Amino acid sequence: MNFVEIEFHNGNLKIRKLEEKDNVLLAKWLSDPSVLEFYEGRDNPFNLNKVNEVFYAREDGQVRCIVEYNGNDIGYIQFYQLDDETKKEYGYLNENVYGTDQFIGEVEHWNKGIGTLIVTSMIEFLIENKKADRIVMDPQIRNERAIKCYDKCGFKKVKILPNRELHEGKYRDCWLIEYHK
């Protein structure tokens, strides 16, 4: 997928493909305990080498992007088409289903409605450009702020995914949530 295919704007928001130089940003954000509390875990900080291994050295079908707001890099979002095995696990058959994961790495931008703008913009992009029938996420049940954001964006809770994610030494339950047009 090339740069032009995934760069898009929505007012002050710009989502662009991850570039090599962004590894420093990711290492900064993913070593911040406030971010790690909800994404990856405070016991799992990232240095530059780990960022390069996880975000740059994999060919896993995920499209990795940086979120800009008012010209400043503030966060990360990735999207991917669900494989057949995952669709079956979730109960989707002959549908085009995409998943997303995201975080705002600059904590001063939290609780300002920017997360809602990011998620609704990605929904619009995936429906219009990737012909997604459904968009899914699996936030940890305890991540109430994120779930409230996703509710505002039109996501509905489908089911609990027990012991879904290892986070800070414990397996955590997650919600399977979906958006469909």
N, C-alpha and C positions, 0 to 999 in steps of 0.2 A: 504494500500500500504506500503510495507516495505522499509527500508533504501536503500537496494541494488538496488531496482527497479528504484529509482529516482536519485541516485548519478551518475553524469557523468562529464567527463572532456573534455576540448577542449583546448589543449595547456596549457597556464597559467591560464585558467579559470576552476573553479570547481563549480558545483551546487549540493548542498546537502540538504537533508530534514532538516527543521527547528527543532532545539532541544530546550529543556527547558532553557538552559543557554543563548540562543540567545535573550531572552526577554530584557536583558540589552542593547544589540545592537539596537534592534528595538526602545526602549524608547529613546536612544540617537539620533538616526536618525530622529525619528518622533517628536522630540522636537526642531529640527534645522529649523529655519525659511527659510533657503535656500531650504531645501528639501520640507518643508510644502507649499511653494509657489506653487508647482506643484502637490503635493501628499497630500491629506487630507485637506490642508488649514492652513494658519498661525494662524487662530483663533481656531484651533482644535489640539493643541499639545497633545501628548500622554505621560502619566507617566507610571510607571511599572504596576499599576493596570489596566489601560486601555489597555495596550498591552496584558496583560494576558487574559482579557475579549474578545478582538477582535481577537487575533491570536491563542489562545490556548483553549478557552472554547467553541468553536463552532464546530459542526459537519455539515459542509455545502458542503462537496464534493471538497473543494479547497485543493490542495496540495501546502503547503507553504514551501519555500526553501530559503536558504541563498546562496548568490553569493560570492565566494572567487576568488580573483585575486592575483597571485604571493604569495599565502599562507596567504593572509590577507582577513578578512571578509569586504566586501565593499558594499553589497547591498542585496536586497530582490527581489524574484520573486515568483509568484504563478500561477498555471494553474488549469483549471477546464474544465470539459465537459459541454457544454451548455445544459440546460434542454429544453424540448420540447416547452415550452411556449416562452422562449427567442429565440429559433431557429425560431419559427413562426413569432415572432415580427420582426426579422431581415430578414426574407424571405428565410430561409433555411428549406428544408423539410427532405428528407431521407439521410442526410449526417452526418458524424461524425465530429462535430465542437467543437473546444476547444477555450477557451479564456485565455489570460494571462494579468497580471498586474505586473509591476516591477518598481523599482527605484534604483538608486545608492545613497546610504546614505553617503558615504565619498566623499564630493564635490570636493576634489582634484583629483578625478578620472573622473570627468566630462570632456567632449570635448576631449577625447583621443582615441575614437573608441571602448572603452570597452562596451558601451551600444549596439553597433552594434554586437559585438561578443556575448554578452549575448542573444540578441534576435535571431540571426541566429542559435546559438547553441540550443535554446529552440525549434525553428522551426524544426530543424533536429530531435531532441529528440521526439517531438510530432508526426511527420510524421512516423518515423521509429518504435517507441515503442508503440504509442497509435493509430496508423493508422489513424491519423487525415486527413480528406479531406480538411478542412479549419481551419485557425486560425484567430481569430478576437480580436480586441482591440477597446477601445472607448476613445481615448485621448481627452482632452479638445481642442477645436479649437485653443485657444490662446497658447498652449504648442508647439510652433514652433520647438524648439530644438528636442523634442521627435518625432514629426511628421517627421522631416528631417531624423532622425535615422531610423524610421520605413519605410520610402520611400526607403532608401538605402538597407534595408533588403528584399525588394520585396513586401511590403504591398501596397495595392491600396485603395484609398478612395471610399467608397460605397455610403454613404449618411450621411447627418447631422442628428443627434439625438437632437432635440431641447430641451432645458431646462433639460438636462439629469442628471446633477450632481450639488448638492448643494456644493458650494465652496466659502468660505469666505463671507457668507451671501447672495450670489446670485446664482440663478440657471444658470448654464453655458451650452452652446451648446457643443456637442462633435461630433467628426467624428466617424462613424462606418468604420473601416478599416479592410481589410481582406488579408490574404495570402492563396493562394491555389496552389496546385502542378499542 
